[in-house]
């Protein structure tokens, strides 16, 4: 029978639902890569005994645990309550960990868990994560832009002859990590991994967002009308802090306006 830290068991019992995973590349501006930045976050999770959801087996399996030790080159987690899940986690090449510390989401990947004895009790141990996503809700909240006041993004595209033309697209949704838009009809064809610098979005009554966009995904979608369209998902590449603040201000403002309209209709 597993010897589980009673504090970790309490955390698991209080929050039985697993935390979903985010795509880190959608929020590259909030990835920590330096060990000096990663260690304090992990130690904060340990001190607060925050619940950690460990996903593996391509997201089909998960277990709930807590960090019980953080060293300069390793992290130790308590075993989960289910021994079968513990064994599955041990055979996984990598596991994806999600936690929340002081209302801030933390996500990281660990490679190759091994079972060890920690202070007389069994535990998981592995090396530190290569990077760590630290993201507040307002930073990864994705706002569907208002139909009445759609956002327009100007994307500079350079042709083979060196001439640059701004292509205007309508932004479908936006967050601190990126945006999405529909492929313009009879226009430039966007494809994954394309990168465009100095893209501009006028955020009403907030300011002008200037960003480098990298195409992360191209998807065929069915509209409510039944028609077909192509949706382009983009990542903001190394978006500066002031630009992130602009996006956050716009999202907060748009949400307040939506709530006011809903209250008026009610």
N, C-alpha and C positions, 0 to 999 in steps of 0.2 A: 504493500500500500504506500502511495506517495506521501512524503512528509512535506506538506505545503505550509508555507508561512501563513499564519492566521490572518495577518494584515492583507496579504494578497488575496486570500480566500474571501475576505470581506469585500474587497474591491470588486471581485468577479461576481459575487452575489448581488451587489448593489446595481451593477450595470451588465445584465446578461446579453444585451444585443451587441454584435460586433461592429466596430467602426469600419466603414467602407474605405477603400483605397482611392487615392487621387493619383493622377499621372504627374510625376514630378516635373517633366519637361514643360507642362502647362504653367508651371510656377517657378521657372528657373531663377527669377530674381530673389527668391526666398530660400534658395538652397545654401546651406552652410557646408563648406568643404575643408576648412582649416580645423585641425584637431583642437586647437585652443578655443574654437567656437563650439565644437561639438560636445566636448567633455562637460562643460557647465550645464548644458541642456540635459544630458543623460543623468548627471548627478542631481539635477533638480527633480527629475522623474523618480529617482531612487529615494530622495529625502521625503518627498510627498507621498510615496507609495502609490503613485498614480497607476491606474490599470493600463496594461499594454495588451493590445489585441495582436496576436501573431498569426498572419495568414500564410498559407503554403498550399502546395498541390494545385497550382494555378488558381488560387482563390477558392477552391472547393472546400478546404478544411481550415479551421482556425482553433486557437486555444487562447484562454485568458490567463495572464500572468502579471508579474511585476518585476522591475529591476531590483536586485538585492545587492549588487556590488558593481562599481565602475573603477577600473584601474587605468593606467596610462595607455595600455594597449589591448584591453579586453573589457567585455561587459558580461555580467552574470545575471541570469534570470531564474526565477523560481520555476519549478515544473508546473504544468497545468494539472487540473483535477482529473483528467481522463488519461489513463496510461496508454491507451491505444493511440490517442492523438499525440502524446509525447513521443511515442516510437515513430510515428509518421513524420513528425517534425525533425527528428534526428536523421532521417533518411533523405530529407529535402536538401538540394544543393544550396538553396537560399530561402529565407523567410522574410516577409514584409511586416514590419511592426508599426502600429498606429497607437498613439496615445494622445491625451489632452492634459496639458499642465497650465493651471491658472487660466483656463478658457482658451489657451492657444494650442492649436493642433500641431502635433509632432509626428513625423513619419520617416522611417529609415529602413534600410535593407541590411540584413545580417547574412553572412555566408558560412555555411557548414557548422551548425550547432553540434556540440559534443556534450556528453553527460559527464559531470564531475561531482566530486564531493566538496561541498562548501559549508564549512563550520559544522560538519557532522550530518549534513542533510544533502540529498541529491539535488542537482541543479543543472541548468544549461549554461554553457560558456562558449564564447567565440570572440573574434577580433572586433575592434571598433568598426562602425560603418564608414564607408568611403565618403558619404555625404549625408546630410540630414535636412529634411524639409521642416521649417518652422513657420507656421502660417496661421494668422488670426482669421477668424471667420469673415471679417469684412474684406480681407485680402483675396480670398478665393471664392467669395460669393459671385456668381455669374448672373448679371442682370440682362434680361431680355429687353432690348431697347424699345421705347414707346413707338407705336405705329404712327401716332399723330405727329411726333417730332423725331423722325428717324435720324440716326447718326450717319454721316457720310465720311468715308475714309478715302483720301487721295494717296494712291500707291504709285510711286515713280517707277516706270518700267523703261529700260534702255534696250533699243533694238540693235540688230547686228551692225548697223551703220554708226552707232554711237549716239543717236538722238534719243532724248528722254521725253517720255510722255506720261502725264498723270492719268491713271485710270481710276475712275470714281466707282466705289462700291458702297452698298448699303450694309451697315453693321447690324447683324442679327442679335448678337449678345456680346457683352464685354465684362472682363474681370481684371483684377490686378495682375493676372498672369498672361492674359491673351484675349483674343476676340475671335469671332466667327462672322462670315459673310457668305452671301449666295454668289455663285459664279455669274458674272454679268453676261447677259445675252449678247451673242455676236461680238464678244470681246476677247481679251487676252486669256489664254488657258493657263490656269494655275495648277501646279503639281507639287507633291510633297518635297520638302527640303529646299525649295526655292527661298531665297532671302532677299528682302527689300529694305533698304535704308531710307531714313527721312520720310516715313509715312506720316501723314497728318490727319488728325481727327479734331474737328471743332466740337468741344463739349460745351453746350449752351450755358451761358452765365457762369462758366467755370474757367475755361481757358483752352488753349490748343495743346493737344497731346502730340508729341513728336516721338516716334518709336521706330525701331528696326523690327520688322515682322519676319518670322520664319514659318513657312507652311508646314504644319504637322500632320494634317489629315485631309483627305478629299472624300466626301461621302455623297452618294445619291440618296435623296430623301423624297418622300411623298408629302405634298402640301395638303392643307385642310381642304382645298378646292378639288383635290384629286390629281392635280398636275404634278409633274416631276421637276426637280431642281437639284443642283449640286451645291452642297454646303462645304465651305472651306474653313478649316480650323487652323488658327495661327497662334504662335507663341510670341510674346514680347521678349526680345533678346536683350538681357542685361538692362532692363528698364531702370533709369535713374530714380532715386528716391523721390525727388520733386514731381516726376511724372506719375509715379505710383500714387502719390498723394492726390494729384488731379483726378485720377480715375476713382479713387475712394470718395472724394468729394462729390463727383458726379453721381456715383451710385447712391450715396446717401440722399442727395437732393432728389433724384428721380424716384426713390422709394418713398420719400416723404410726400411728394406730389401725388403718387399713386394712392397712398393711404388716405390722403385728403379727399381725393376723388371718390374712393370707395366709401368713405364716411359720408360724403355729400349725397351719394346715391342711396345709402341706407336710410 
